[in-house]
Amino acid sequence: MRSLLPALACVFLVSCSKPVASGAKSEADDAVPITVARVDVVPMDQALDVWGTLYAKDEATVGAEVEGKVERTLVDFGDRVTAGDELALIDTTTYEALAHQAEANLAKARASANNAELNLKRAEELRKNNIASQSDLDAAVAAAEQARAEVKADEAAKAVAQLNLQRSHVKAPFDAAVAERIASAGDYLKVGAPLFRVVNDNVLKFIVQAPESYAGKVVKGQQVLFQVDAYGTNETFEGKVYLISPAVNTGTRAFPFGALVQNAGHRLKASSYARGKLILARDVPTPVVPLDAVNNFAGVTRVFVVDNGIARARSVEAGRVQDGRQQVLAGLKAGETVATSGLSKLHDGVKVRVRAVLPSGDGHTGSE
């Protein structure tokens, strides 16, 4: 009987220990297997994504300043001109004749004025000697004043004639490229009729929009980097902020600002679409996580922070993606651990089992 007691005790202990082992295994099976990465802090640029249109800094429609027939056009679209270059001629023969006529009329008026002045002096002398009457003197004074007025009128007429002659030679208002020729030789134009459209593409304006939350962050002199479809993503162009709107658009809740882009080589074309980024600050210590750690759903960006085997959902403010890593502008601290796989199975408070710790730059696990 005594020999049976140890055996029974062993059987009892084994039978009692089986539920404990089974419970531990079940608890481990309930934990979601994940990979994790630590939050790193690296110096990164803070930037705002922007897109918009490149406009010519100066653009004008050159119109006729005098009425008449276009004798000939001297440039066509694509030609480059400098300020003062002749673009077209409008009835110059007529305006040259009118200018000569005005000059002749002025010479005639001056001769009449000189004669009137001499008559006035003679009348004054005769009046002193009581030879001429007062009415004769008054008539001489009036004739002299009228002659002076006629000189002034003819001087003004000559100036107008000279001005019209100059305007019959249509000239470029500034250094520019001809974007469009509207009129042709033989066209009869009224004053104001368009002849050419010219653009100054030596300098361009990159006009974009920024959310009103950035109103205090956009300042003059900041750098804007951008690309255009003509050169793809392999080449980046640069501009400097120089215009900032003082008002927010109530419909879009955004405000426009412009960057000045030097285009001395004329590689960029006016009215091109461009996309890029506004550099708000350089080399700012910024938390970063792998791309796979970030979950976007219903307009909410969040990550799962792992602490003592428990995953906690946390909303974050995401920045730009750079070098395969996601900037986190708010919501995380350096050294915290975030889940990088199995996010679709996670919820706040769920138990997790870490099967691998990945470098923060490697967020692509290849599995959920």
URURUR-V297044 format. One record per residue. N is the residue number from 1. PSI is psi in radians with two decimals (999 if undefined). Layout:
N_PSI / N_PSI
//
This chain:
1_-0.74 / 2_-0.58 / 3_-0.36 / 4_-0.41 / 5_-0.80 / 6_-0.68 / 7_-0.74 / 8_-0.65 / 9_-0.70 / 10_-0.74 / 11_-0.73 / 12_-0.72 / 13_-0.72 / 14_-0.76 / 15_-0.54 / 16_-0.53 / 17_-0.38 / 18_-0.77 / 19_-0.61 / 20_-0.83 / 21_-0.68 / 22_-0.68 / 23_-0.72 / 24_-0.71 / 25_-0.69 / 26_-0.71 / 27_-0.68 / 28_-0.65 / 29_-0.51 / 30_-0.44 / 31_2.39 / 32_2.17 / 33_2.26 / 34_2.88 / 35_2.69 / 36_2.91 / 37_2.68 / 38_2.63 / 39_2.10 / 40_2.72 / 41_2.09 / 42_2.67 / 43_2.10 / 44_2.69 / 45_2.40 / 46_2.21 / 47_2.80 / 48_2.17 / 49_2.33 / 50_2.72 / 51_2.59 / 52_-2.71 / 53_2.49 / 54_1.98 / 55_2.62 / 56_2.45 / 57_-0.71 / 58_2.36 / 59_2.40 / 60_2.59 / 61_1.96 / 62_2.09 / 63_2.94 / 64_2.28 / 65_-0.12 / 66_2.76 / 67_2.51 / 68_-3.10 / 69_2.38 / 70_2.05 / 71_-0.81 / 72_2.71 / 73_2.47 / 74_-0.19 / 75_2.88 / 76_3.05 / 77_2.46 / 78_-0.36 / 79_2.56 / 80_2.41 / 81_2.77 / 82_2.83 / 83_2.24 / 84_-0.19 / 85_2.48 / 86_2.35 / 87_-0.60 / 88_2.86 / 89_2.30 / 90_1.88 / 91_0.84 / 92_-0.56 / 93_-0.79 / 94_-0.78 / 95_-0.46 / 96_-0.72 / 97_-0.72 / 98_-0.64 / 99_-0.72 / 100_-0.69 / 101_-0.77 / 102_-0.63 / 103_-0.69 / 104_-0.74 / 105_-0.67 / 106_-0.72 / 107_-0.71 / 108_-0.75 / 109_-0.66 / 110_-0.68 / 111_-0.73 / 112_-0.66 / 113_-0.70 / 114_-0.75 / 115_-0.69 / 116_-0.64 / 117_-0.72 / 118_-0.74 / 119_-0.64 / 120_-0.73 / 121_-0.73 / 122_-0.70 / 123_-0.65 / 124_-0.71 / 125_-0.76 / 126_-0.61 / 127_-0.64 / 128_-0.61 / 129_0.17 / 130_0.48 / 131_-0.72 / 132_2.57 / 133_2.90 / 134_-0.62 / 135_-0.60 / 136_-0.71 / 137_-0.74 / 138_-0.69 / 139_-0.69 / 140_-0.68 / 141_-0.79 / 142_-0.71 / 143_-0.67 / 144_-0.75 / 145_-0.67 / 146_-0.69 / 147_-0.70 / 148_-0.73 / 149_-0.68 / 150_-0.60 / 151_-0.81 / 152_-0.70 / 153_-0.73 / 154_-0.54 / 155_-0.73 / 156_-0.70 / 157_-0.67 / 158_-0.71 / 159_-0.73 / 160_-0.74 / 161_-0.73 / 162_-0.69 / 163_-0.75 / 164_-0.63 / 165_-0.76 / 166_-0.72 / 167_-0.36 / 168_-0.28 / 169_1.70 / 170_2.23 / 171_2.73 / 172_2.32 / 173_-0.39 / 174_2.97 / 175_2.20 / 176_3.05 / 177_2.49 / 178_2.01 / 179_-0.47 / 180_2.38 / 181_2.10 / 182_-0.70 / 183_2.78 / 184_2.88 / 185_2.38 / 186_-0.34 / 187_2.42 / 188_2.16 / 189_2.46 / 190_2.88 / 191_2.27 / 192_-0.19 / 193_2.39 / 194_2.49 / 195_-0.81 / 196_2.72 / 197_2.14 / 198_2.59 / 199_2.46 / 200_1.66 / 201_0.25 / 202_-0.53 / 203_2.33 / 204_2.76 / 205_2.10 / 206_1.77 / 207_2.15 / 208_3.11 / 209_2.58 / 210_2.47 / 211_2.62 / 212_-0.35 / 213_-0.27 / 214_0.22 / 215_-0.61 / 216_-0.05 / 217_-0.39 / 218_2.09 / 219_2.76 / 220_2.50 / 221_-0.21 / 222_2.64 / 223_2.43 / 224_2.17 / 225_2.39 / 226_2.86 / 227_2.75 / 228_2.72 / 229_-0.51 / 230_-0.50 / 231_0.02 / 232_-2.83 / 233_0.01 / 234_-0.27 / 235_2.30 / 236_2.38 / 237_2.85 / 238_2.55 / 239_2.98 / 240_2.35 / 241_2.25 / 242_-0.23 / 243_2.31 / 244_2.16 / 245_2.46 / 246_-0.05 / 247_2.59 / 248_2.37 / 249_2.14 / 250_-0.36 / 251_-0.71 / 252_-0.20 / 253_0.69 / 254_2.87 / 255_2.49 / 256_2.62 / 257_2.81 / 258_2.52 / 259_2.39 / 260_2.22 / 261_2.09 / 262_2.30 / 263_0.87 / 264_-0.61 / 265_-0.06 / 266_0.61 / 267_-0.51 / 268_2.46 / 269_2.46 / 270_2.55 / 271_0.20 / 272_2.63 / 273_2.45 / 274_2.68 / 275_2.55 / 276_-2.54 / 277_2.55 / 278_2.14 / 279_1.92 / 280_-0.66 / 281_2.61 / 282_2.46 / 283_0.91 / 284_2.25 / 285_2.05 / 286_2.27 / 287_2.40 / 288_2.60 / 289_2.82 / 290_2.68 / 291_-0.64 / 292_-0.16 / 293_-0.21 / 294_2.30 / 295_2.21 / 296_2.16 / 297_2.23 / 298_0.65 / 299_0.07 / 300_2.26 / 301_2.22 / 302_2.85 / 303_2.92 / 304_1.99 / 305_2.22 / 306_2.20 / 307_2.05 / 308_0.77 / 309_0.16 / 310_2.34 / 311_2.24 / 312_2.18 / 313_2.39 / 314_2.25 / 315_2.44 / 316_2.84 / 317_1.95 / 318_2.53 / 319_-2.41 / 320_2.80 / 321_2.20 / 322_2.28 / 323_0.66 / 324_0.21 / 325_2.62 / 326_2.16 / 327_2.42 / 328_1.89 / 329_-0.42 / 330_2.52 / 331_-0.24 / 332_2.71 / 333_2.71 / 334_2.44 / 335_-0.28 / 336_2.77 / 337_2.30 / 338_2.61 / 339_2.45 / 340_-0.02 / 341_2.83 / 342_0.35 / 343_-0.53 / 344_-0.30 / 345_-0.03 / 346_2.62 / 347_2.93 / 348_2.16 / 349_-0.03 / 350_2.56 / 351_2.49 / 352_2.76 / 353_2.07 / 354_2.08 / 355_-0.23 / 356_2.55 / 357_2.06 / 358_2.68 / 359_2.61 / 360_-0.38 / 361_-0.11 / 362_1.64 / 363_-0.10 / 364_1.75 / 365_-0.38 / 366_0.01 / 367_2.77 / 368_999
//
